[in-house]
Amino acid sequence: MRLSVEQKQVQSQVASQQMQQALFLLSKNAWELNEYVREQTVENPVLEALEPQWQERGLGFGAVRYYGESFEKAAPETLAESLRSQLDLKKLDQDELRAAKEIIGALDSRGYFTEPLADMARLCKVSTAQAGRALAAVQSLDPAGVGARSLSECLCLQLQRRGETEEAPYRIARDYLEELARGDYAGIASALGISAAKSRACCELLRSLKPGVSNTAPEDAAQYVFPEILVEKDGDRLRVILDERKIIRPFVNDAYEPSGLDGEAKAYLRERRALAKRIVQSVDLWKTMLRRVAEKIVLAQQDFFLRDEALQPLKMSDIAEELGVHPSTVSRAVAGKYLMSDAGIFALKGFFSRSIPEGEKRVSGDYIRRSIREMLAQDPTLTDSAVTERLHSRGAKIARRTVAKYRREMGIVSSYRRNK
């Protein structure tokens, strides 16, 4: 009886260690995972690994290759060249594409677009709505923040690209830049009704962003990500691929046998072998869970990938329920991971969009943002109340304060300031 109890305790302990190891690795992106495994191969003689077989693939800033221990860039291209090459993947009609290229040519030394959008529309002989869509396309390109019309919008664009869902950093970027510059954490906390600690954390996040994009040295301004997930179109179907070329492949070296060793050395090798097996299994679980989560995300948001429609409301708990895991597991699986499709490069976290519960039509925040941007591109004089009424006519019965919140998050000033 005692032996049976001890076996259960050991099995439970091993399972717990394996689970902790798997959850620890699941929160790492491909780059961090590779670095961790390399460190473990140095410390563990039983663990070895095959390096990722990264092959050349264009990511919008020129070709990017993986050379053993580091990522390097090929010959640099100008920012304008890079942006124009990325436009080829965007779904723009000929007029919008022409306007987008004119906008790229008008960017200043910080990568800002400072000309009136109406003037650009007249120059390109397109409607204001088409010019607005062209500008939105430019702002969706890499590096994040390009095409911004102000520092506030530049910071908000970068926050959106990171998949930031907290409202506080957006509000600081829009309304409290002077306080941010002074380091007035207490004043910001009081104004926003948040704790001093959260105020400081939000300010540090904003300080980590770039105030602009260098238009003279794009190789220094570029912010690279290396998507773990690839989405390819096959007619009306989508293929979700885990890009294993970027992922290290650990394995247990069976050449180390404990036979013939003394008790202490034998125990050490057994412990090292057990740890190596856990790492190998955890990397396999990392790949399996990331692929399964990505497949569920793409299936839920297939209209976005196939028809460039707004994101559907989607919660991590929805994916977790379908996969039979805890929502925290899904959160770890998408943390710091990216997806690449012909529409661009996106943070996996960004595909989760909460449902706007008000009204007869349940829509996502992305739907509201797109609708607001479209309406204001057609008529920049619209007030928040007017936009709200138009959304109501579309079946989205949301409050005016909700419209104002999303407008501010996009870095769009009030109708009073726009008209002025």
C-alpha positions, 0 to 999 in steps of 0.5 A: 500500500505504501508503495502505491501511494509513493508511485502516485506522489511521484507521478503527480510530481512529474506531471506537475513539473511537466505542466509548469515547464510547458506553461513557462515555454508557452508564453515565449515567442519563437525567438525567446524559445530558441534562446532558452533551449540554447541556454539549456543545451549549454547546461545539460549534456544530454540535451542537444538541438538542431538550429532553425532552418530559416530561409530568405523571406521578404517581410516588407523591409527587404529580405530577412535571413536567419544566420545561426545566432542572429537575425540580419538584414539584407541591403537596406532600402529607403522607407518610401521603397519599403512602404510602396512594396508593402502596398502590393499586398493591400486590397486597394483599387487603382485610385486608392493605390495611387493616392497611397503612393502620393501620401508616402511621397509626402511623408516628412522626415519623421514619417508623418503625414502633415498635409490636409487629407482634402488637399491630397484628395484633390491632388489625386482626383479621388474622393475624401473617402478614398483618400482616407482609405489610402491613408489608413492603408499607409498607416497599417504598414511597417514600421508601426506609426508611419503615416501618423498625423501627430505624435498622439496618433503615432503613439496610438498606432503603435499601441494598436499594433502591439495589440494593447487593449487597456484604455489608459495608455491611449488616453495619456497619448491623446490628452496628457503628453505634457504630463508624460514629459514631466513625469507627473504620474500622480497627476495622470493617475488622478485625472484618469482615476487609476493607481499611481503604479498603473500610471507609471507603468502606462507612461513607461510603455509610452516611453518605450515607443518611437516618437516617429519613423526616420525617413532617412535611415529606415534600417535603424527605425525598423521594428522587426517581428518574425511571424510564427504563423503563416496564413495562405489563401487557397481559393475560398479556403485558408491554410494555417501553417506553423513556420517551423523553420524558425523554431529550434528542434531539441532532442535527447542525446542517447549517447549518455548512458548511466551504466558504469557510473557511480551513484552520484553521477548516475543520479545526475545523468538521470535528472538531466535526462528527465529535464531534457525530456521535459523540454523536448515535450514542452517544445512539442506542446508549444508548437501544437497549442500555438497551431491549434489556437491559430487555427481557431482564430483564423476560422473565427476571423475568416471573413477578415482574411478572405474579404477584408471585413471587420473582425468578429467579436472574439474572446480568449474564453471562446477559443479556450472552450473549444480547445478544452483548456483554460483561458490563461493557456490561450493567453500564453499561446498568443503572447508575443506571437505574430501571424503573416498573411497577404494582408500584412503582419498582425499580433495574434492577440489583436484578433481578439475583439470584445463584443459591443453588447449594446443594441440588436447587432453585436459587433466588435471594436474593430467594426466600430473603428472601421465605421468611424474612420469611414464616416469621418473620411467621407464627412470630417465635420461629423460630430460624435452624436452624428456618427452615433446616429449613423451607427444606430441606423446600421443596427449598432446601438452603441452610446455616444461615449463609446464612439468618442472613446474609439475615436480618441483611441484612433488619435482622431481629434474632436469635430470642433478641433477638426473643423477649426 
